[in-house]
Amino acid sequence: LQLLERVQLSTLRRILGLGSRSSKVVLFTELGLYPLRCRRVLLCLSYLKYLLQLPETHFAHLALLVSEDLYNGHHSSWLADLDLMVSSFAGPNAHVPALQLLSALSADAVDFSIRSIKRAQHSALDTKVEESISLYLLHGRLEPQEDGPLKHITACIRHYLCGVSIANHRFAMTRILLGAHNLHGIHSANSQARPELQQCRMCHNHLETPEHMLLQCTADSETTLIRR
């Protein structure tokens, strides 16, 4: 799974035009995807829900009952692997189905667990974004809607990825929003950075942030002229 995770991260960074040291959390919030570990759990629970809905005479349902017997007898089985995987992944805010009592487990209960795990994953993504200093431009972000007011969406394909058709312009905007730039004013731990090294290298009067360099700094006459 670790190899697949590396491939996933590398592919998503290439799609967004980000470097290999960029934040991981934005790969999922900006593209509306789940990390592989979460996705694996959701797929397995969805399959369990499907098995529970089958007729009792269906071979797949009978195989599930055999797996339950093996699990309760402390033998290796698909159900035991599923319980271990779900328990190790789910956090304190996620509801985990009681796989030991499969006869009392319903498809609705599994579906509730799936929704609970999705909510917990979104909450974890939100927390990581809000706690990241380099992602300050994403704090409290609201996503535009086709109909209705702006609203908070944890993970989706962001509007700017579809609205900016020129690839280089889209990559530039993505890197600015996601903190994947080489400006000195923003650090993962500003308290540990020397203040003089965070100053704008052109005017030396302000922190070298994206908004200052693009909208405020007047040290470069050519850049100032372009803004008009």
Secondary structure, DSSP 8 states (H G I E B T S, - for coil): -HHHHHHHHHHHHHHHT--TTS-SHHHHHTBT---HHHHHHHHHHHHHHHHHTS-TTSHHHHHHHHHHHHHHTT---HHHHHHHHHHHH--TTS----GGGGGG--HHHHHHHHHHHHHHHHHHHHHHHHH-STTGGGTT--B--SSSS-B--SSSB-HHHHH--SHHHHHHHHHHHTT-S--TT--TTGGGS-GGGSB-TTTSSSB--HHIIIII--S-HHHHHHH-
